[in-house]
Structure formats: structure tokens, C-alpha cells
Amino acid sequence: AKWIGHQDNNVAEYVALLEALQCAVGLKARALHVFSDSEVVVKQMVGDYTCRSPRLYSLNWTCRKLAQFLDFSISHVRRANNTEANALANSAVRKRL
């Protein structure tokens, strides 16, 4: 959990994905599977949605480039099944305030 400034949830999800990808590549991992409660990020990363948002495009592009170094997969989980991640995100916001 870390403060990333005042951002919307899609930017926050992409920043988290970017950090996971950077960590995996840095550790020379062979594979990475990500569970995300952001349907937008998941569908953009698997190619179901085109990323047209200027604020998300560079994050999407960078994540796609990093994912090429891995056997990468990503799947959507409902927010109700992602309570630990939500608690971490909320703790980052509280620590910032």
C-alpha cells in the first residue's frame, strides 16, 4: 500500500499492475498471474477493450510492454472477493491524510 496522489481508481489499478510487473521482471520471474477487481484494466490488458483514455494510455502501453517479458495472465475478481487489497488501498489513503 502506498499513496499515489489524488488519482481515480483506474489509474490506481494500473499503477499497482505496473509495480507488480516491474517487480516480477526485476526478480526475473517467468510468469505472473494478476487478480484485479478492475474490469476496465483486465479487459484492456487482454484486448477486449481498446484503451482510448489519454490518462490511461501510457500506463496501459508500459504494462503491455513489461508483460511481454513474462508468461503473463490477468483475471477479474469481484470486489467482494478482494477485501485484502481494498483494505491495503484504504490504509494508504488513511496514512496520507
Z-matrix of the N, CA and C atoms (Angstrom, degrees):
N
C 1 1.455
C 2 1.517 1 108.54
N 3 1.318 2 114.98 1 129.99
C 4 1.460 3 118.55 2 174.77
C 5 1.523 4 109.70 3 -152.83
N 6 1.299 5 115.33 4 152.08
C 7 1.449 6 122.83 5 179.49
C 8 1.525 7 108.64 6 -76.24
N 9 1.334 8 117.62 7 130.31
C 10 1.467 9 121.07 8 178.22
C 11 1.523 10 111.39 9 -118.93
N 12 1.295 11 116.85 10 14.08
C 13 1.452 12 120.44 11 -178.91
C 14 1.518 13 110.67 12 90.58
N 15 1.296 14 115.58 13 -175.25
C 16 1.466 15 121.16 14 -179.97
C 17 1.519 16 108.71 15 -80.55
N 18 1.318 17 116.52 16 100.52
C 19 1.461 18 123.20 17 -178.55
C 20 1.520 19 108.79 18 -132.60
N 21 1.328 20 115.95 19 159.87
C 22 1.459 21 117.49 20 175.16
C 23 1.527 22 109.80 21 -82.51
N 24 1.323 23 115.96 22 172.05
C 25 1.458 24 120.36 23 -173.84
C 26 1.528 25 112.58 24 -64.76
N 27 1.341 26 118.82 25 -32.46
C 28 1.457 27 119.68 26 179.76
C 29 1.529 28 111.63 27 -68.50
N 30 1.320 29 116.77 28 -41.00
C 31 1.466 30 119.95 29 175.60
C 32 1.520 31 109.54 30 -62.62
N 33 1.318 32 117.62 31 -44.76
C 34 1.463 33 121.33 32 179.65
C 35 1.527 34 111.19 33 -59.96
N 36 1.323 35 117.04 34 -41.77
C 37 1.473 36 120.10 35 178.37
C 38 1.520 37 111.12 36 -64.76
N 39 1.327 38 117.46 37 -41.64
C 40 1.465 39 119.95 38 178.24
C 41 1.527 40 111.90 39 -66.66
N 42 1.318 41 117.77 40 -39.30
C 43 1.467 42 120.50 41 177.85
C 44 1.524 43 110.05 42 -62.40
N 45 1.323 44 117.41 43 -41.75
C 46 1.465 45 120.88 44 177.23
C 47 1.527 46 110.78 45 -63.39
N 48 1.326 47 116.93 46 -43.17
C 49 1.463 48 120.71 47 177.73
C 50 1.520 49 110.56 48 -63.11
N 51 1.312 50 117.49 49 -43.61
C 52 1.461 51 121.95 50 178.67
C 53 1.525 52 111.11 51 -58.67
N 54 1.321 53 116.73 52 -44.92
C 55 1.466 54 119.84 53 179.53
C 56 1.528 55 111.62 54 -65.40
N 57 1.329 56 117.05 55 -38.55
C 58 1.471 57 119.98 56 177.27
C 59 1.527 58 110.83 57 -63.82
N 60 1.324 59 116.23 58 -43.71
C 61 1.459 60 120.45 59 179.09
C 62 1.526 61 111.31 60 -64.62
N 63 1.319 62 117.49 61 -44.26
C 64 1.461 63 121.14 62 178.25
C 65 1.524 64 111.09 63 -60.94
N 66 1.309 65 116.49 64 -41.81
C 67 1.462 66 121.28 65 178.62
C 68 1.525 67 110.44 66 -63.52
N 69 1.329 68 116.94 67 -47.16
C 70 1.469 69 120.77 68 -179.04
C 71 1.524 70 111.50 69 -62.20
N 72 1.321 71 116.69 70 -44.34
C 73 1.465 72 120.11 71 179.01
C 74 1.526 73 109.86 72 -65.43
N 75 1.325 74 117.26 73 -42.28
C 76 1.465 75 121.59 74 178.53
C 77 1.520 76 113.32 75 -61.57
N 78 1.319 77 116.21 76 -33.11
C 79 1.461 78 121.45 77 178.62
C 80 1.531 79 112.49 78 -86.45
N 81 1.341 80 115.67 79 1.58
C 82 1.461 81 122.41 80 -177.83
C 83 1.530 82 112.68 81 58.79
N 84 1.338 83 114.00 82 37.35
C 85 1.465 84 119.45 83 176.41
C 86 1.522 85 108.47 84 -66.48
N 87 1.303 86 115.42 85 152.69
C 88 1.465 87 120.33 86 177.96
C 89 1.524 88 111.29 87 -92.01
N 90 1.318 89 116.30 88 -30.43
C 91 1.461 90 120.32 89 -174.94
C 92 1.523 91 109.77 90 -142.40
N 93 1.320 92 114.09 91 154.55
C 94 1.459 93 120.40 92 175.14
C 95 1.517 94 108.22 93 -148.77
N 96 1.323 95 115.72 94 126.69
C 97 1.462 96 120.40 95 172.03
C 98 1.519 97 107.33 96 -115.53
N 99 1.314 98 116.07 97 127.73
C 100 1.458 99 122.53 98 -177.43
C 101 1.522 100 109.20 99 -111.46
N 102 1.318 101 115.57 100 136.33
C 103 1.448 102 122.71 101 172.14
C 104 1.522 103 106.30 102 -107.26
N 105 1.312 104 117.85 103 125.04
C 106 1.461 105 121.30 104 -177.25
C 107 1.523 106 109.97 105 -134.22
N 108 1.327 107 115.21 106 143.17
C 109 1.461 108 118.43 107 175.36
C 110 1.528 109 111.27 108 -92.28
N 111 1.332 110 117.24 109 8.59
C 112 1.457 111 121.58 110 176.69
C 113 1.527 112 109.82 111 -96.67
N 114 1.315 113 115.09 112 101.90
C 115 1.460 114 119.74 113 179.84
C 116 1.528 115 111.13 114 -61.93
N 117 1.325 116 117.26 115 -35.66
C 118 1.464 117 121.44 116 179.42
C 119 1.525 118 110.16 117 -61.56
N 120 1.335 119 117.45 118 -50.80
C 121 1.463 120 121.27 119 -178.82
C 122 1.527 121 110.55 120 -62.13
N 123 1.309 122 117.16 121 -45.63
C 124 1.469 123 120.44 122 -179.47
C 125 1.524 124 110.12 123 -60.16
N 126 1.316 125 117.10 124 -49.84
C 127 1.472 126 119.98 125 -177.08
C 128 1.526 127 112.05 126 -67.72
N 129 1.315 128 117.78 127 -32.06
C 130 1.464 129 119.37 128 175.42
C 131 1.528 130 110.97 129 -70.80
N 132 1.306 131 117.15 130 -40.17
C 133 1.467 132 120.05 131 -178.69
C 134 1.529 133 112.35 132 -69.18
N 135 1.316 134 118.61 133 -32.78
C 136 1.471 135 120.28 134 179.13
C 137 1.527 136 111.90 135 -88.63
N 138 1.329 137 117.11 136 -5.35
C 139 1.454 138 120.62 137 176.12
C 140 1.513 139 115.90 138 91.45
N 141 1.322 140 117.58 139 6.40
C 142 1.463 141 120.09 140 176.93
C 143 1.524 142 111.53 141 -72.02
N 144 1.343 143 116.32 142 -34.06
C 145 1.461 144 121.99 143 176.59
C 146 1.526 145 107.98 144 -116.36
N 147 1.327 146 116.50 145 142.63
C 148 1.456 147 121.43 146 171.77
C 149 1.524 148 108.01 147 -85.78
N 150 1.311 149 116.33 148 138.45
C 151 1.462 150 120.45 149 178.58
C 152 1.523 151 108.41 150 -86.08
N 153 1.315 152 116.27 151 106.31
C 154 1.464 153 121.67 152 -179.66
C 155 1.524 154 112.22 153 -106.62
N 156 1.307 155 116.76 154 -8.09
C 157 1.459 156 120.84 155 -176.70
C 158 1.531 157 110.28 156 -75.72
N 159 1.335 158 117.71 157 122.66
C 160 1.470 159 119.24 158 177.87
C 161 1.530 160 113.07 159 -59.19
N 162 1.331 161 117.24 160 -33.79
C 163 1.475 162 118.84 161 -178.44
C 164 1.520 163 112.17 162 -75.96
N 165 1.324 164 118.67 163 -19.13
C 166 1.459 165 121.19 164 179.38
C 167 1.532 166 113.23 165 -103.71
N 168 1.319 167 117.14 166 -18.69
C 169 1.458 168 120.29 167 -171.28
C 170 1.528 169 113.22 168 -56.98
N 171 1.334 170 117.23 169 -49.00
C 172 1.473 171 118.97 170 -177.41
C 173 1.534 172 111.26 171 -66.53
N 174 1.325 173 117.37 172 -35.08
C 175 1.468 174 119.89 173 176.67
C 176 1.531 175 110.40 174 -66.32
N 177 1.332 176 116.63 175 -43.45
C 178 1.458 177 121.03 176 178.51
C 179 1.519 178 110.40 177 -62.03
N 180 1.329 179 116.94 178 -45.81
C 181 1.462 180 121.90 179 -178.90
C 182 1.528 181 110.83 180 -60.68
N 183 1.324 182 116.85 181 -46.76
C 184 1.464 183 121.34 182 -179.39
C 185 1.525 184 110.88 183 -63.70
N 186 1.322 185 117.18 184 -43.00
C 187 1.467 186 120.51 185 178.98
C 188 1.528 187 110.65 186 -63.13
N 189 1.319 188 117.42 187 -41.91
C 190 1.469 189 120.41 188 178.92
C 191 1.529 190 111.11 189 -62.82
N 192 1.327 191 116.97 190 -41.01
C 193 1.471 192 120.40 191 179.13
C 194 1.528 193 110.98 192 -63.82
N 195 1.317 194 117.55 193 -44.83
C 196 1.467 195 120.83 194 178.76
C 197 1.525 196 111.36 195 -65.71
N 198 1.321 197 116.90 196 -37.12
C 199 1.472 198 120.69 197 -178.51
C 200 1.521 199 111.67 198 -63.85
N 201 1.324 200 117.50 199 -23.42
C 202 1.464 201 120.96 200 179.41
C 203 1.520 202 112.68 201 -65.08
N 204 1.330 203 117.67 202 -20.94
C 205 1.460 204 121.58 203 179.47
C 206 1.523 205 112.98 204 -82.58
N 207 1.325 206 116.79 205 -3.15
C 208 1.456 207 122.17 206 -173.29
C 209 1.522 208 110.76 207 -130.71
N 210 1.305 209 114.99 208 161.14
C 211 1.463 210 119.97 209 163.70
C 212 1.527 211 103.56 210 -80.96
N 213 1.331 212 115.92 211 90.23
C 214 1.462 213 122.13 212 -169.76
C 215 1.515 214 111.21 213 -100.98
N 216 1.325 215 115.26 214 139.00
C 217 1.458 216 121.18 215 171.52
C 218 1.526 217 108.07 216 -145.54
N 219 1.322 218 114.25 217 156.57
C 220 1.463 219 120.08 218 -178.35
C 221 1.518 220 107.59 219 -145.95
N 222 1.317 221 116.01 220 141.19
C 223 1.462 222 119.48 221 178.39
C 224 1.523 223 109.85 222 -139.75
N 225 1.319 224 113.64 223 155.12
C 226 1.455 225 121.52 224 -178.35
C 227 1.525 226 110.07 225 -88.46
N 228 1.329 227 115.34 226 136.95
C 229 1.466 228 121.69 227 171.41
C 230 1.519 229 107.35 228 -125.65
N 231 1.280 230 116.01 229 146.25
C 232 1.461 231 119.69 230 178.65
C 233 1.530 232 109.65 231 -68.34
N 234 1.300 233 114.90 232 146.92
C 235 1.468 234 120.57 233 -178.55
C 236 1.534 235 111.17 234 -55.68
N 237 1.309 236 117.03 235 -34.67
C 238 1.467 237 120.77 236 179.24
C 239 1.527 238 111.56 237 -63.51
N 240 1.320 239 117.12 238 -24.84
C 241 1.469 240 121.49 239 178.72
C 242 1.521 241 111.65 240 -97.40
N 243 1.307 242 117.13 241 12.24
C 244 1.450 243 121.92 242 -176.32
C 245 1.531 244 110.65 243 -128.62
N 246 1.319 245 115.85 244 37.56
C 247 1.464 246 120.24 245 -172.52
C 248 1.524 247 113.10 246 -65.22
N 249 1.329 248 118.45 247 -33.82
C 250 1.470 249 119.95 248 -179.60
C 251 1.531 250 110.69 249 -64.57
N 252 1.322 251 116.85 250 -44.71
C 253 1.467 252 120.01 251 178.42
C 254 1.522 253 111.08 252 -63.43
N 255 1.325 254 117.27 253 -41.04
C 256 1.462 255 120.23 254 178.31
C 257 1.525 256 111.39 255 -64.02
N 258 1.315 257 116.85 256 -37.99
C 259 1.461 258 120.22 257 178.21
C 260 1.531 259 110.80 258 -64.62
N 261 1.330 260 117.25 259 -40.17
C 262 1.463 261 120.73 260 177.78
C 263 1.525 262 111.21 261 -64.64
N 264 1.328 263 116.74 262 -42.85
C 265 1.466 264 120.42 263 178.55
C 266 1.526 265 110.51 264 -62.21
N 267 1.310 266 116.71 265 -44.26
C 268 1.464 267 120.27 266 178.74
C 269 1.513 268 111.95 267 -64.33
N 270 1.334 269 117.27 268 -36.13
C 271 1.469 270 119.55 269 178.88
C 272 1.521 271 110.95 270 -66.73
N 273 1.330 272 118.58 271 -35.50
C 274 1.458 273 121.54 272 177.01
C 275 1.526 274 110.80 273 -63.58
N 276 1.318 275 116.55 274 -40.61
C 277 1.454 276 121.05 275 179.16
C 278 1.517 277 109.98 276 -66.31
N 279 1.326 278 117.11 277 -44.21
C 280 1.479 279 120.45 278 -179.81
C 281 1.527 280 111.52 279 -63.82
N 282 1.332 281 117.94 280 -39.80
C 283 1.455 282 120.69 281 -179.26
C 284 1.521 283 111.12 282 -66.08
N 285 1.313 284 116.76 283 -31.70
C 286 1.458 285 121.74 284 -179.09
C 287 1.524 286 110.92 285 -69.85
N 288 1.333 287 115.44 286 -35.87
C 289 1.470 288 119.62 287 -174.65
C 290 1.490 289 113.47 288 -74.06
